[in-house]
Amino acid sequence: MKRVLFVVLFVVGVLFALSTVSGLANRGVYDSIVIDFREDLLPGQLDQALGAIAQQFKVQPQLNSIFSQADHLYILPGDAHTLKALRRSALKQSTESISPNYIYQAFEVPNDPEYGKQWNMRSINVESAWDETHGNGVTVAVIDTGISQVPDLNESKLVAGYDFVNDREDATDDNGHGTHVAGTIAQSTNNSFGVAGIAYEATLMPLKVLSQSGGGTVADIAEAVRYAADHGAGVINLSLGGGGDADVLREAIDYAYSKGVVIVAAAGNSSDSSAAFPARYPNVISVAALGPSGAKAPYSNFGAGVDISAPGGFMGEDENPLGGILQNTIDPETGESVFRAFQGTSMAAPHVAGVAALVKAVGIEEPEAIAAVLKQSARKIPDDDLNHYGAGQLDAAAAVKLALKGQITVRDFFRWLQQNGYLNLRFWIDGGVVALPPKLAMVLGSYLLAFLLRNYLPWFSFSLSSGLVMGSTGLFFLKGFYIFDLPHYPFRLMGSSIPELGSAIQGSAALHPVFASVLIPFGLVALFLGHRSLKWFAVGATLGVAACLAISAVIDPTMMWLGNGAIARLFLGVNALLCLGLATLAAKAAYNSEVGRA
């Protein structure tokens, strides 16, 4: 009896939760019913059904529009009681569905006339985020070239800042970069002028550390970071960077982070395989840039240190402004207000800083928790072997929605790291950077081929085994192993099999025809066949390459210049057979030499 009572209470509790928890019970609002009659009903049958409804509910159903006749789609005024009665009636036999005619509302769309040109805002789903928050109560420090009060910042809130370049309180922009960045974060919005900003009710703090030429020292930047932390900034945007690791800047960032400040920085524009400094520091959210298509912008840094990606724009060789990030800024030559499109990771970072302000405004305070929200809510990109996108593409609506759950804690953050990121071995070897099943098939295939030649091979030889592994899979779990402050190319090279070395060097997922062929195994055999132990490494590597090429031909034959069709499969298959033949001849020759020597 106790068990029955427990089950009843459990079911009642679940039903209560489903009916009350926000999100699970979003039933919607409606004042009419949609009746979708079967399209195969004869005219007489349809008229009879419509008449029965009119007689029972005293209202004649009407076609939804002139286009609804073929689909037999009718509308009937009514509420939940009407809906229940219709669903219980005999109409079920002649309808495809009877459902509420929900009333949807337009998501908030600003009235700024140039908003239509801001593809970047829609790409991060900011309109849905605006239904919940506009960033009010959060101060974002823009550590840059300063901020000028252009017309489309007239309604934006600014607090006093500082000019660390000229050591004065007036932090007016003389370059245009900082004002543009500030516009992405908090451009005046819904003011019937210009363009929009992400967290347009947030407060901007102008901190000038870059001169008119765009350069600045780490000492000034470090002082600005500390100033922001000490003067109430909740978010810091650093659309700047370089190649040097400076202790003074690292310490300043750690200081701001310890005071609860979210620090966002641009990954860099040199297309390098690691983020620049200060984006590279552990307590900074490093942002790579996306073009209008959603792919990584060609100039954007990637790889080690990149945490997330956001729109940075790409205008191409023709400098098409529609591909850039449009904001109100100044012309550095005249100081006049202009609307201008820029591109760069400098433009990507303020998107993340703006969304971080939205997340902070709904109640998430700790910087590690805000970083977790941004990363968990990002749109994941599968097969991101080179870490172009970090945790994924920024999604403002999903971030705010996740933040509103109020369930992100430091413990949740580290649990997320373990389940989805660098702390989890599965990220390295199973669907994160390297898919596990193909790699297992390759290494097992190499041992199977070795078993076929077992009469000629020293089965338990370390030299042979290492050749089998390096030829077929390499230390594949290292391919996505990013260690702070170290470039990831050495790990990609160590993690690659012999056929993958070319793709690792080229920074591509496609196999290089020279490396994915019999050429390198032939060279190894020619060099080491006379060596006492290395000859077995050469034989093992040749067998490993054979297995790798065979599996690749079946699973993923993508090759540079050859594509991924029949030609590529034939190339890989033929070279796999050539490697097997070469390994057989080499194994017999090595075995016979040892027997003769004995």
Phi, psi and omega in degrees: 000320179297322180294319179297316179298319179298315180298316180298313180297322179297314180297316179300319180296317179297315180297321178297318179297316180297332183271349185240331184291130179298136180099313178282334186243032179284086189279340179083171181243138178205156175226015176208166184243140175262121177247113181256098181286153178299140183285343181269007177291138174286155181307321180294320179294320180294316179298322180295319179293319179294322179294320179298320178295315181298323180291321183283320188253001177061022178221136180273121175301145181238147173301142181294322178199179179292345180268000187268353187296317181294327181271353181058047183259114185239153180243137179229124176301141180168170181240201183297325179293318177298316180300315181296318180295319179296318182290336179272349184279178180285359180297338182304333183287336185245009181238154173273326177198152172228113189215161178297142175268075187303147176259114178264151178250147175293135172294156184299121177240121184293156181268011178296124190297332181265008182300329180300338179274355182267072178303331184295325180294316180290329182292339177258010177058043185286334184298319178293326177295325180295340176295342184249324186201153174240008177090012183299138177093357181249134177257128179248118177276124177258101182267102195198221180268008183102180179226130174258145183280073177288163185305324183275014168243007184299324181265359177281149181269129177233144172249169180297141177236211181202148176256103182279345178287314183254003178056060179209167184282331181286112182254044179292144182280133174240014181237318182108338183295310183295321179295320178298314178299315180298325179296319177299321182286311191211041174303144175303131189230150185061035179247014178057032180210136170065232187235186185243164174237165187284301181253070194284355172256003174286167180254135181263139175241108182279123178231108185271119178233351180248138182282183180300330179281349177099002181257156179198160184266155178293334178295315178295317181296317180298319179294322179294322178298315179294321178300314180299316181294326183276348184242027168092010177289137175261337179223141175240132174249128180238087177271062184202170178168176179194192186262359185257140176265111184251126181302320184296323180284320178300316181294323179295319179294318177298324179295312180297319180297321180293339179266010174088020182266134174276128183243124182240137181217154179284139183287335180118157189245020185259011180057030178280163182270025174202153180289152176281174171270145006273002181301335186285343184292148185299327185267019180241139173274113185267130189242122172270163187256142175249146172273181182300334180282349183095353177275162177303133175294139186304328184278345191288138170294160183208185173081224188301129175093346181282128184257326186200164178235152182207164182300124175239347178087155173204113186263353175073183183293333181274005178054043180290113184295339180294341178271355182264183178261116186266125175213168176274126180215199179244154169277117185297337181281324183249340185078004181279155178289136177218155169258118189221143178266128175244166172224153178144164174293342173299330178275334180286318184302314181295338172298315180291320178297320178296316179292325175300323177294321177298316180295318180294326182292337180266007169118357176273122190255313188289137183298325179292326178289321178294319177299320179296319178299312181300319183284319180294325184274350182296148177285117185289142178249114181289155175056041178271070188300325185261010179056052175290331193243358183062228180289346180140195182267134182306134178226102185296316182297315180294324180295314180294319179299316179294320180295325181293341176293336177066030185243009182271119178232174177302320179297319177299321181299312180289330175295320178295317177303318182291322185278330189233353188230214191293339181278357185248121180300331180296333177297325183279325192240357184217088174083353178270288178252321180230126178289130186288313185304313179299323181293319177297320179297322181293312182291322176294323177297321179295321178290328177295317178296322177296324179297325178296334180253025189299334181290345183247357188245145171281093196304323184260021180284131176297323180299317179294313182297317179295325176294319178299316182290311183293327179288323187267319186226337189066188175275069196299334180292347179275348188299329180247023185270103183258121175252133182306135176072015173234135176295154187266355180300318177302323180289324177294320180294313179296329183276354185265145169287173180301315179295339182268356183299321180297317180291327178293319180292319182282348183069041183224160176271352181277144179283142178271130184303330180288316182283325181269055181211186181278354188297308182293314174304322178298318178296320179296316180296317180298323182283320193248001184299332179271357182274145188298316184247326183292341178297326179286330172296318180297317179295314180298317180298322179294318176295320178298317178297320178302315180294317181298315181293322180294314179295319179297322179299329181274316189271307184211093184272019184300125182225149174297134176074336184256352179076209181226027182259208186296324181296316179295317179298317180296317179301312181294317181297315179297317181291330174297317178295321178297320178296319179297317178297317179297317180297321179298312180297317182294320180296316179295319180295317180294319180296314182296325179294322179289322178294319179294323180292325180291000000 
